[in-house]
């Protein structure tokens, strides 16, 4: 048994095998709804502009409301917040399907899309928060915490590969509405299962109340955390620019159907790289990993500028995927170390929202550039974002924990669940 396998077995032992399954299925609809809403509205309205407005409204809702959803979970516990959000989100997605099939006016469709985005239950960020809390309850070392974040990052990557693939399959064999109906069902069933899982008490708000008794009710985030959020938004910009460039190049090569497969191949490689992070020696700290991942993003994205064939596109994009998950997972790990435990869910959701927002903006901008100047213009946006990521990583001091952390209460020890951030 390898050291990595042993570490991941310890991670799975924290929650049991059911939690990763329901959390994966519960976050899958998020990956399905963005593309599914665009395809559905485009087919029912016959207008790509209307489809883009609805998809943009959905992304905007998720970007703005994500941190708020995390804050509510920090204050009131994950169980009630996720239960309400997943059912509201399921109803909003079902309403979007109904309205699109009824060929409702564009403003109402956009409003429903905004609600569907704002009510996303943020299961990915909350699953990270829950697993980290379980690790601290078990007095696990930093290697187990890092592996837990790597596992969650891999689940995210797989969901964002499988989600669009399911939408494309449903659209090809039946209708995009089928994919969104499946998403609504998964939200209701698996979202509820995630909320009701016994591990939800690991991040119960009672611990937060104890923490608030020994410090001010509202803490100021370390400056480094804001830099990490910017870096995550730039990562989203890379995703959006790559998506636009891949779509433009496959269209130019008269193989548009390959676009989804190319993007999926990149996601698969990224997921594999995320799992392999458990093999990185502990002596290589998170700040060093951040800078190394940022440098790799530049080195591996530059070849996109010279891609002219389908074979070269697959090769370059798959290799580039090696750098994506390490960067994302490292930022989640640094954030976990720096933010107070009472704001961890909010901070994890903020990072996820930053990716969504950066991707949506970059997709719109780089799509226009690709139409006007070709695929290389969109890929240039990705390279530029990678350069900025390295600049942020080099300029940010995010070393060791600001103070010795006080972990979530362990059974029988009664420790307060808080960590005080740097002033």
Secondary structure, 3 states (H helix, E strand, C coil): CCHHHHHHHHHHHHHCHHHHHHHHHHHHHHHHHHHHHHHHHHHHHCCHHHHHHHHHHHHHHHHHHHHHHHHHHHHHCHHHHHHHHHHHHHHHHHHHHHHHHCCCCHHHHHHHHHHHHHCCCCHHHHHHHHHHHHHHHCCCCHHHHHHHHHHHHHHHHHHHHHHHHHHHHHHHHCCHHHHHHHHHHHHHHHHHHHHHCHHHHHHCHHHHHHHHCCCCCCCCCCHHHHHHHHHHHHHHHHHHHHHHHHHHHHHHCCCCCHHHHHHHHHHHHHHHHHHHHHHCCCCCCHHHHHHHHHHHHHHHHHHHHHCCCHHHHHHHHHHHHHHHHHHHHHHHHHHHHHCCHHHHHHHHHHHHHHHHHHHHHHHHHHHHHHHHHCHHHHHHHHHHHHHHHHHHHHHCCCCCCCCCCECCCCCCCCCCCECCCCC
